[in-house]
Amino acid sequence: MYPTPQQEQQMLLHCAHARYVWNPAVEQHSHWYRGRKAAPGFAGQCRQLTEARRDNEWLGSGNADVQHKR
């Protein structure tokens, strides 16, 4: 793959958005232990992402499909 500089920047932005939503999702699940309420499932995390995209212009400007992938 030989992306143009503009394509490379877009791919890096996609990666940044994906990391931004992946890390909190992993953290939610890593803090679970027996007796504690379960972390949000996929639907709950989708709702959180929708809210985060609405409240954060940088995240909201990104591709929702990239951000939803697990």
PyMOL Python script that loads the backbone (N, CA, C, O; Angstrom):
from pymol import cmd

cmd.read_pdbstr("""\
ATOM      1  N   MET A   1       0.847  -1.145   0.000  1.00  0.00           N
ATOM      2  CA  MET A   1       0.000   0.000   0.000  1.00  0.00           C
ATOM      3  C   MET A   1       0.912   1.233   0.000  1.00  0.00           C
ATOM      4  O   MET A   1       1.877   1.311   0.760  1.00  0.00           O
ATOM      5  N   TYR A   2       0.587   2.167  -0.851  1.00  0.00           N
ATOM      6  CA  TYR A   2       1.353   3.404  -0.960  1.00  0.00           C
ATOM      7  C   TYR A   2       0.389   4.581  -0.876  1.00  0.00           C
ATOM      8  O   TYR A   2       0.042   5.181  -1.894  1.00  0.00           O
ATOM      9  N   PRO A   3      -0.044   4.910   0.341  1.00  0.00           N
ATOM     10  CA  PRO A   3      -1.017   5.999   0.467  1.00  0.00           C
ATOM     11  C   PRO A   3      -0.377   7.354   0.183  1.00  0.00           C
ATOM     12  O   PRO A   3       0.819   7.559   0.386  1.00  0.00           O
ATOM     13  N   THR A   4      -1.201   8.254  -0.286  1.00  0.00           N
ATOM     14  CA  THR A   4      -0.752   9.632  -0.449  1.00  0.00           C
ATOM     15  C   THR A   4      -0.585  10.220   0.954  1.00  0.00           C
ATOM     16  O   THR A   4      -1.087   9.644   1.919  1.00  0.00           O
ATOM     17  N   PRO A   5       0.098  11.335   1.085  1.00  0.00           N
ATOM     18  CA  PRO A   5       0.221  11.952   2.412  1.00  0.00           C
ATOM     19  C   PRO A   5      -1.141  12.235   3.060  1.00  0.00           C
ATOM     20  O   PRO A   5      -1.311  12.061   4.267  1.00  0.00           O
ATOM     21  N   GLN A   6      -2.093  12.667   2.255  1.00  0.00           N
ATOM     22  CA  GLN A   6      -3.435  12.948   2.784  1.00  0.00           C
ATOM     23  C   GLN A   6      -4.105  11.646   3.262  1.00  0.00           C
ATOM     24  O   GLN A   6      -4.727  11.628   4.324  1.00  0.00           O
ATOM     25  N   GLN A   7      -3.983  10.574   2.496  1.00  0.00           N
ATOM     26  CA  GLN A   7      -4.555   9.290   2.893  1.00  0.00           C
ATOM     27  C   GLN A   7      -3.880   8.761   4.162  1.00  0.00           C
ATOM     28  O   GLN A   7      -4.536   8.195   5.036  1.00  0.00           O
ATOM     29  N   GLU A   8      -2.568   8.954   4.246  1.00  0.00           N
ATOM     30  CA  GLU A   8      -1.847   8.514   5.434  1.00  0.00           C
ATOM     31  C   GLU A   8      -2.351   9.251   6.675  1.00  0.00           C
ATOM     32  O   GLU A   8      -2.550   8.635   7.723  1.00  0.00           O
ATOM     33  N   GLN A   9      -2.555  10.551   6.564  1.00  0.00           N
ATOM     34  CA  GLN A   9      -3.073  11.325   7.697  1.00  0.00           C
ATOM     35  C   GLN A   9      -4.470  10.853   8.091  1.00  0.00           C
ATOM     36  O   GLN A   9      -4.790  10.782   9.278  1.00  0.00           O
ATOM     37  N   GLN A  10      -5.301  10.531   7.102  1.00  0.00           N
ATOM     38  CA  GLN A  10      -6.651  10.049   7.399  1.00  0.00           C
ATOM     39  C   GLN A  10      -6.595   8.697   8.111  1.00  0.00           C
ATOM     40  O   GLN A  10      -7.357   8.458   9.048  1.00  0.00           O
ATOM     41  N   MET A  11      -5.709   7.824   7.676  1.00  0.00           N
ATOM     42  CA  MET A  11      -5.573   6.519   8.333  1.00  0.00           C
ATOM     43  C   MET A  11      -5.090   6.683   9.772  1.00  0.00           C
ATOM     44  O   MET A  11      -5.570   5.992  10.671  1.00  0.00           O
ATOM     45  N   LEU A  12      -4.145   7.594   9.993  1.00  0.00           N
ATOM     46  CA  LEU A  12      -3.660   7.845  11.347  1.00  0.00           C
ATOM     47  C   LEU A  12      -4.764   8.401  12.236  1.00  0.00           C
ATOM     48  O   LEU A  12      -4.835   8.077  13.421  1.00  0.00           O
ATOM     49  N   LEU A  13      -5.624   9.237  11.666  1.00  0.00           N
ATOM     50  CA  LEU A  13      -6.755   9.774  12.414  1.00  0.00           C
ATOM     51  C   LEU A  13      -7.738   8.660  12.777  1.00  0.00           C
ATOM     52  O   LEU A  13      -8.249   8.620  13.896  1.00  0.00           O
ATOM     53  N   HIS A  14      -8.003   7.751  11.827  1.00  0.00           N
ATOM     54  CA  HIS A  14      -8.866   6.595  12.113  1.00  0.00           C
ATOM     55  C   HIS A  14      -8.286   5.781  13.275  1.00  0.00           C
ATOM     56  O   HIS A  14      -9.018   5.359  14.170  1.00  0.00           O
ATOM     57  N   CYS A  15      -6.981   5.569  13.253  1.00  0.00           N
ATOM     58  CA  CYS A  15      -6.327   4.812  14.333  1.00  0.00           C
ATOM     59  C   CYS A  15      -6.458   5.533  15.668  1.00  0.00           C
ATOM     60  O   CYS A  15      -6.700   4.899  16.695  1.00  0.00           O
ATOM     61  N   ALA A  16      -6.301   6.840  15.660  1.00  0.00           N
ATOM     62  CA  ALA A  16      -6.421   7.614  16.896  1.00  0.00           C
ATOM     63  C   ALA A  16      -7.833   7.520  17.458  1.00  0.00           C
ATOM     64  O   ALA A  16      -8.015   7.354  18.664  1.00  0.00           O
ATOM     65  N   HIS A  17      -8.831   7.625  16.587  1.00  0.00           N
ATOM     66  CA  HIS A  17     -10.224   7.505  17.036  1.00  0.00           C
ATOM     67  C   HIS A  17     -10.481   6.103  17.591  1.00  0.00           C
ATOM     68  O   HIS A  17     -11.122   5.955  18.631  1.00  0.00           O
ATOM     69  N   ALA A  18      -9.990   5.091  16.908  1.00  0.00           N
ATOM     70  CA  ALA A  18     -10.204   3.710  17.350  1.00  0.00           C
ATOM     71  C   ALA A  18      -9.562   3.476  18.721  1.00  0.00           C
ATOM     72  O   ALA A  18     -10.172   2.847  19.585  1.00  0.00           O
ATOM     73  N   ARG A  19      -8.352   3.970  18.926  1.00  0.00           N
ATOM     74  CA  ARG A  19      -7.693   3.840  20.234  1.00  0.00           C
ATOM     75  C   ARG A  19      -8.464   4.578  21.312  1.00  0.00           C
ATOM     76  O   ARG A  19      -8.594   4.094  22.437  1.00  0.00           O
ATOM     77  N   TYR A  20      -8.976   5.754  20.965  1.00  0.00           N
ATOM     78  CA  TYR A  20      -9.695   6.592  21.923  1.00  0.00           C
ATOM     79  C   TYR A  20     -10.931   5.878  22.461  1.00  0.00           C
ATOM     80  O   TYR A  20     -11.263   6.034  23.636  1.00  0.00           O
ATOM     81  N   VAL A  21     -11.614   5.102  21.634  1.00  0.00           N
ATOM     82  CA  VAL A  21     -12.803   4.390  22.110  1.00  0.00           C
ATOM     83  C   VAL A  21     -12.461   2.987  22.614  1.00  0.00           C
ATOM     84  O   VAL A  21     -13.175   2.452  23.462  1.00  0.00           O
ATOM     85  N   TRP A  22     -11.404   2.391  22.118  1.00  0.00           N
ATOM     86  CA  TRP A  22     -11.028   1.030  22.534  1.00  0.00           C
ATOM     87  C   TRP A  22     -10.534   1.010  23.983  1.00  0.00           C
ATOM     88  O   TRP A  22     -10.949   0.159  24.770  1.00  0.00           O
ATOM     89  N   ASN A  23      -9.658   1.937  24.330  1.00  0.00           N
ATOM     90  CA  ASN A  23      -9.053   1.920  25.662  1.00  0.00           C
ATOM     91  C   ASN A  23     -10.079   2.002  26.801  1.00  0.00           C
ATOM     92  O   ASN A  23      -9.975   1.222  27.748  1.00  0.00           O
ATOM     93  N   PRO A  24     -11.067   2.912  26.753  1.00  0.00           N
ATOM     94  CA  PRO A  24     -12.063   2.917  27.826  1.00  0.00           C
ATOM     95  C   PRO A  24     -12.910   1.634  27.853  1.00  0.00           C
ATOM     96  O   PRO A  24     -13.312   1.180  28.924  1.00  0.00           O
ATOM     97  N   ALA A  25     -13.178   1.053  26.681  1.00  0.00           N
ATOM     98  CA  ALA A  25     -13.955  -0.195  26.637  1.00  0.00           C
ATOM     99  C   ALA A  25     -13.200  -1.318  27.333  1.00  0.00           C
ATOM    100  O   ALA A  25     -13.785  -2.084  28.099  1.00  0.00           O
ATOM    101  N   VAL A  26     -11.912  -1.417  27.069  1.00  0.00           N
ATOM    102  CA  VAL A  26     -11.093  -2.439  27.728  1.00  0.00           C
ATOM    103  C   VAL A  26     -11.035  -2.173  29.231  1.00  0.00           C
ATOM    104  O   VAL A  26     -11.112  -3.101  30.036  1.00  0.00           O
ATOM    105  N   GLU A  27     -10.898  -0.911  29.598  1.00  0.00           N
ATOM    106  CA  GLU A  27     -10.834  -0.557  31.017  1.00  0.00           C
ATOM    107  C   GLU A  27     -12.131  -0.928  31.738  1.00  0.00           C
ATOM    108  O   GLU A  27     -12.098  -1.431  32.861  1.00  0.00           O
ATOM    109  N   GLN A  28     -13.261  -0.681  31.098  1.00  0.00           N
ATOM    110  CA  GLN A  28     -14.543  -1.037  31.718  1.00  0.00           C
ATOM    111  C   GLN A  28     -14.587  -2.522  32.042  1.00  0.00           C
ATOM    112  O   GLN A  28     -15.026  -2.907  33.126  1.00  0.00           O
ATOM    113  N   HIS A  29     -14.144  -3.344  31.129  1.00  0.00           N
ATOM    114  CA  HIS A  29     -14.206  -4.785  31.319  1.00  0.00           C
ATOM    115  C   HIS A  29     -13.116  -5.300  32.267  1.00  0.00           C
ATOM    116  O   HIS A  29     -13.301  -6.326  32.921  1.00  0.00           O
ATOM    117  N   SER A  30     -12.003  -4.606  32.342  1.00  0.00           N
ATOM    118  CA  SER A  30     -10.918  -5.082  33.202  1.00  0.00           C
ATOM    119  C   SER A  30     -11.185  -4.800  34.678  1.00  0.00           C
ATOM    120  O   SER A  30     -10.552  -5.407  35.541  1.00  0.00           O
ATOM    121  N   HIS A  31     -12.105  -3.896  34.983  1.00  0.00           N
ATOM    122  CA  HIS A  31     -12.415  -3.581  36.374  1.00  0.00           C
ATOM    123  C   HIS A  31     -13.529  -4.449  36.946  1.00  0.00           C
ATOM    124  O   HIS A  31     -13.928  -4.264  38.095  1.00  0.00           O
ATOM    125  N   TRP A  32     -14.025  -5.377  36.171  1.00  0.00           N
ATOM    126  CA  TRP A  32     -15.084  -6.256  36.658  1.00  0.00           C
ATOM    127  C   TRP A  32     -14.500  -7.314  37.580  1.00  0.00           C
ATOM    128  O   TRP A  32     -13.404  -7.824  37.346  1.00  0.00           O
ATOM    129  N   TYR A  33     -15.225  -7.630  38.606  1.00  0.00           N
ATOM    130  CA  TYR A  33     -14.897  -8.776  39.454  1.00  0.00           C
ATOM    131  C   TYR A  33     -16.205  -9.328  40.015  1.00  0.00           C
ATOM    132  O   TYR A  33     -17.240  -8.664  39.980  1.00  0.00           O
ATOM    133  N   ARG A  34     -16.139 -10.542  40.526  1.00  0.00           N
ATOM    134  CA  ARG A  34     -17.327 -11.225  41.043  1.00  0.00           C
ATOM    135  C   ARG A  34     -18.048 -10.333  42.064  1.00  0.00           C
ATOM    136  O   ARG A  34     -17.429  -9.773  42.969  1.00  0.00           O
ATOM    137  N   GLY A  35     -19.348 -10.220  41.896  1.00  0.00           N
ATOM    138  CA  GLY A  35     -20.148  -9.408  42.796  1.00  0.00           C
ATOM    139  C   GLY A  35     -20.330  -7.974  42.328  1.00  0.00           C
ATOM    140  O   GLY A  35     -21.157  -7.244  42.875  1.00  0.00           O
ATOM    141  N   ARG A  36     -19.584  -7.573  41.347  1.00  0.00           N
ATOM    142  CA  ARG A  36     -19.710  -6.207  40.818  1.00  0.00           C
ATOM    143  C   ARG A  36     -20.614  -6.245  39.591  1.00  0.00           C
ATOM    144  O   ARG A  36     -20.625  -7.219  38.839  1.00  0.00           O
ATOM    145  N   LYS A  37     -21.356  -5.187  39.409  1.00  0.00           N
ATOM    146  CA  LYS A  37     -22.219  -5.070  38.232  1.00  0.00           C
ATOM    147  C   LYS A  37     -21.381  -5.227  36.965  1.00  0.00           C
ATOM    148  O   LYS A  37     -20.273  -4.697  36.872  1.00  0.00           O
ATOM    149  N   ALA A  38     -21.907  -5.941  36.016  1.00  0.00           N
ATOM    150  CA  ALA A  38     -21.181  -6.186  34.763  1.00  0.00           C
ATOM    151  C   ALA A  38     -20.929  -4.888  34.004  1.00  0.00           C
ATOM    152  O   ALA A  38     -21.686  -3.924  34.117  1.00  0.00           O
ATOM    153  N   ALA A  39     -19.864  -4.887  33.242  1.00  0.00           N
ATOM    154  CA  ALA A  39     -19.555  -3.759  32.356  1.00  0.00           C
ATOM    155  C   ALA A  39     -20.629  -3.688  31.279  1.00  0.00           C
ATOM    156  O   ALA A  39     -21.303  -4.681  31.008  1.00  0.00           O
ATOM    157  N   PRO A  40     -20.792  -2.526  30.666  1.00  0.00           N
ATOM    158  CA  PRO A  40     -21.786  -2.414  29.604  1.00  0.00           C
ATOM    159  C   PRO A  40     -21.499  -3.401  28.471  1.00  0.00           C
ATOM    160  O   PRO A  40     -20.344  -3.638  28.117  1.00  0.00           O
ATOM    161  N   GLY A  41     -22.540  -3.956  27.923  1.00  0.00           N
ATOM    162  CA  GLY A  41     -22.400  -4.830  26.764  1.00  0.00           C
ATOM    163  C   GLY A  41     -22.254  -3.998  25.499  1.00  0.00           C
ATOM    164  O   GLY A  41     -22.075  -2.782  25.554  1.00  0.00           O
ATOM    165  N   PHE A  42     -22.335  -4.674  24.364  1.00  0.00           N
ATOM    166  CA  PHE A  42     -22.141  -3.989  23.086  1.00  0.00           C
ATOM    167  C   PHE A  42     -23.139  -2.849  22.901  1.00  0.00           C
ATOM    168  O   PHE A  42     -22.752  -1.748  22.510  1.00  0.00           O
ATOM    169  N   ALA A  43     -24.422  -3.102  23.178  1.00  0.00           N
ATOM    170  CA  ALA A  43     -25.438  -2.057  22.989  1.00  0.00           C
ATOM    171  C   ALA A  43     -25.173  -0.869  23.910  1.00  0.00           C
ATOM    172  O   ALA A  43     -25.297   0.282  23.492  1.00  0.00           O
ATOM    173  N   GLY A  44     -24.811  -1.144  25.155  1.00  0.00           N
ATOM    174  CA  GLY A  44     -24.506  -0.068  26.091  1.00  0.00           C
ATOM    175  C   GLY A  44     -23.304   0.749  25.662  1.00  0.00           C
ATOM    176  O   GLY A  44     -23.297   1.975  25.775  1.00  0.00           O
ATOM    177  N   GLN A  45     -22.291   0.060  25.170  1.00  0.00           N
ATOM    178  CA  GLN A  45     -21.111   0.774  24.692  1.00  0.00           C
ATOM    179  C   GLN A  45     -21.419   1.578  23.430  1.00  0.00           C
ATOM    180  O   GLN A  45     -20.842   2.645  23.221  1.00  0.00           O
ATOM    181  N   CYS A  46     -22.315   1.080  22.595  1.00  0.00           N
ATOM    182  CA  CYS A  46     -22.731   1.848  21.411  1.00  0.00           C
ATOM    183  C   CYS A  46     -23.423   3.137  21.844  1.00  0.00           C
ATOM    184  O   CYS A  46     -23.190   4.193  21.256  1.00  0.00           O
ATOM    185  N   ARG A  47     -24.270   3.056  22.864  1.00  0.00           N
ATOM    186  CA  ARG A  47     -24.927   4.260  23.376  1.00  0.00           C
ATOM    187  C   ARG A  47     -23.893   5.237  23.946  1.00  0.00           C
ATOM    188  O   ARG A  47     -23.996   6.446  23.740  1.00  0.00           O
ATOM    189  N   GLN A  48     -22.911   4.712  24.654  1.00  0.00           N
ATOM    190  CA  GLN A  48     -21.855   5.577  25.192  1.00  0.00           C
ATOM    191  C   GLN A  48     -21.079   6.252  24.062  1.00  0.00           C
ATOM    192  O   GLN A  48     -20.744   7.433  24.149  1.00  0.00           O
ATOM    193  N   LEU A  49     -20.801   5.500  23.012  1.00  0.00           N
ATOM    194  CA  LEU A  49     -20.067   6.066  21.882  1.00  0.00           C
ATOM    195  C   LEU A  49     -20.890   7.161  21.206  1.00  0.00           C
ATOM    196  O   LEU A  49     -20.350   8.205  20.843  1.00  0.00           O
ATOM    197  N   THR A  50     -22.186   6.930  21.036  1.00  0.00           N
ATOM    198  CA  THR A  50     -23.045   7.943  20.435  1.00  0.00           C
ATOM    199  C   THR A  50     -23.013   9.229  21.254  1.00  0.00           C
ATOM    200  O   THR A  50     -22.924  10.325  20.700  1.00  0.00           O
ATOM    201  N   GLU A  51     -23.084   9.089  22.564  1.00  0.00           N
ATOM    202  CA  GLU A  51     -23.031  10.260  23.440  1.00  0.00           C
ATOM    203  C   GLU A  51     -21.662  10.940  23.354  1.00  0.00           C
ATOM    204  O   GLU A  51     -21.580  12.167  23.286  1.00  0.00           O
ATOM    205  N   ALA A  52     -20.610  10.161  23.356  1.00  0.00           N
ATOM    206  CA  ALA A  52     -19.262  10.729  23.266  1.00  0.00           C
ATOM    207  C   ALA A  52     -19.062  11.458  21.935  1.00  0.00           C
ATOM    208  O   ALA A  52     -18.447  12.524  21.903  1.00  0.00           O
ATOM    209  N   ARG A  53     -19.575  10.895  20.841  1.00  0.00           N
ATOM    210  CA  ARG A  53     -19.454  11.543  19.537  1.00  0.00           C
ATOM    211  C   ARG A  53     -20.222  12.862  19.516  1.00  0.00           C
ATOM    212  O   ARG A  53     -19.790  13.827  18.885  1.00  0.00           O
ATOM    213  N   ARG A  54     -21.353  12.899  20.202  1.00  0.00           N
ATOM    214  CA  ARG A  54     -22.163  14.120  20.258  1.00  0.00           C
ATOM    215  C   ARG A  54     -21.451  15.196  21.089  1.00  0.00           C
ATOM    216  O   ARG A  54     -21.524  16.380  20.759  1.00  0.00           O
ATOM    217  N   ASP A  55     -20.768  14.791  22.157  1.00  0.00           N
ATOM    218  CA  ASP A  55     -20.142  15.741  23.070  1.00  0.00           C
ATOM    219  C   ASP A  55     -18.713  16.125  22.695  1.00  0.00           C
ATOM    220  O   ASP A  55     -18.163  17.065  23.268  1.00  0.00           O
ATOM    221  N   ASN A  56     -18.110  15.424  21.755  1.00  0.00           N
ATOM    222  CA  ASN A  56     -16.710  15.642  21.420  1.00  0.00           C
ATOM    223  C   ASN A  56     -16.594  15.847  19.913  1.00  0.00           C
ATOM    224  O   ASN A  56     -16.713  14.899  19.138  1.00  0.00           O
ATOM    225  N   GLU A  57     -16.364  17.077  19.510  1.00  0.00           N
ATOM    226  CA  GLU A  57     -16.310  17.414  18.082  1.00  0.00           C
ATOM    227  C   GLU A  57     -15.246  16.602  17.341  1.00  0.00           C
ATOM    228  O   GLU A  57     -15.480  16.139  16.225  1.00  0.00           O
ATOM    229  N   TRP A  58     -14.075  16.432  17.966  1.00  0.00           N
ATOM    230  CA  TRP A  58     -12.989  15.684  17.321  1.00  0.00           C
ATOM    231  C   TRP A  58     -13.419  14.253  17.036  1.00  0.00           C
ATOM    232  O   TRP A  58     -13.220  13.747  15.931  1.00  0.00           O
ATOM    233  N   LEU A  59     -14.009  13.602  18.034  1.00  0.00           N
ATOM    234  CA  LEU A  59     -14.453  12.223  17.853  1.00  0.00           C
ATOM    235  C   LEU A  59     -15.628  12.162  16.887  1.00  0.00           C
ATOM    236  O   LEU A  59     -15.694  11.271  16.040  1.00  0.00           O
ATOM    237  N   GLY A  60     -16.546  13.097  17.010  1.00  0.00           N
ATOM    238  CA  GLY A  60     -17.722  13.123  16.143  1.00  0.00           C
ATOM    239  C   GLY A  60     -17.383  13.334  14.674  1.00  0.00           C
ATOM    240  O   GLY A  60     -18.159  12.953  13.798  1.00  0.00           O
ATOM    241  N   SER A  61     -16.237  13.933  14.399  1.00  0.00           N
ATOM    242  CA  SER A  61     -15.839  14.167  13.007  1.00  0.00           C
ATOM    243  C   SER A  61     -15.291  12.902  12.352  1.00  0.00           C
ATOM    244  O   SER A  61     -15.100  12.854  11.136  1.00  0.00           O
ATOM    245  N   GLY A  62     -15.041  11.881  13.169  1.00  0.00           N
ATOM    246  CA  GLY A  62     -14.481  10.639  12.640  1.00  0.00           C
ATOM    247  C   GLY A  62     -15.539   9.712  12.074  1.00  0.00           C
ATOM    248  O   GLY A  62     -16.735   9.995  12.143  1.00  0.00           O
ATOM    249  N   ASN A  63     -15.091   8.623  11.525  1.00  0.00           N
ATOM    250  CA  ASN A  63     -15.952   7.629  10.906  1.00  0.00           C
ATOM    251  C   ASN A  63     -16.543   6.707  11.987  1.00  0.00           C
ATOM    252  O   ASN A  63     -15.811   6.005  12.685  1.00  0.00           O
ATOM    253  N   ALA A  64     -17.859   6.721  12.108  1.00  0.00           N
ATOM    254  CA  ALA A  64     -18.528   5.912  13.145  1.00  0.00           C
ATOM    255  C   ALA A  64     -18.300   4.429  12.932  1.00  0.00           C
ATOM    256  O   ALA A  64     -18.204   3.683  13.907  1.00  0.00           O
ATOM    257  N   ASP A  65     -18.210   3.977  11.693  1.00  0.00           N
ATOM    258  CA  ASP A  65     -17.962   2.546  11.439  1.00  0.00           C
ATOM    259  C   ASP A  65     -16.612   2.121  11.983  1.00  0.00           C
ATOM    260  O   ASP A  65     -16.496   1.040  12.560  1.00  0.00           O
ATOM    261  N   VAL A  66     -15.608   2.930  11.817  1.00  0.00           N
ATOM    262  CA  VAL A  66     -14.276   2.625  12.344  1.00  0.00           C
ATOM    263  C   VAL A  66     -14.336   2.575  13.865  1.00  0.00           C
ATOM    264  O   VAL A  66     -13.717   1.709  14.483  1.00  0.00           O
ATOM    265  N   GLN A  67     -15.067   3.485  14.464  1.00  0.00           N
ATOM    266  CA  GLN A  67     -15.127   3.568  15.919  1.00  0.00           C
ATOM    267  C   GLN A  67     -15.943   2.447  16.554  1.00  0.00           C
ATOM    268  O   GLN A  67     -15.711   2.099  17.711  1.00  0.00           O
ATOM    269  N   HIS A  68     -16.882   1.884  15.826  1.00  0.00           N
ATOM    270  CA  HIS A  68     -17.738   0.826  16.364  1.00  0.00           C
ATOM    271  C   HIS A  68     -17.085  -0.546  16.328  1.00  0.00           C
ATOM    272  O   HIS A  68     -17.533  -1.450  17.033  1.00  0.00           O
ATOM    273  N   LYS A  69     -16.065  -0.724  15.546  1.00  0.00           N
ATOM    274  CA  LYS A  69     -15.445  -2.050  15.405  1.00  0.00           C
ATOM    275  C   LYS A  69     -14.784  -2.465  16.692  1.00  0.00           C
ATOM    276  O   LYS A  69     -14.218  -1.642  17.411  1.00  0.00           O
ATOM    277  N   ARG A  70     -14.857  -3.733  16.973  1.00  0.00           N
ATOM    278  CA  ARG A  70     -14.221  -4.261  18.170  1.00  0.00           C
ATOM    279  C   ARG A  70     -13.048  -5.114  17.794  1.00  0.00           C
ATOM    280  O   ARG A  70     -12.373  -5.656  18.670  1.00  0.00           O
TER     281      ARG A  70
END
""", "prot")
cmd.dss("prot")
cmd.show_as("cartoon", "prot")
cmd.util.cbc("prot")
cmd.orient("prot")
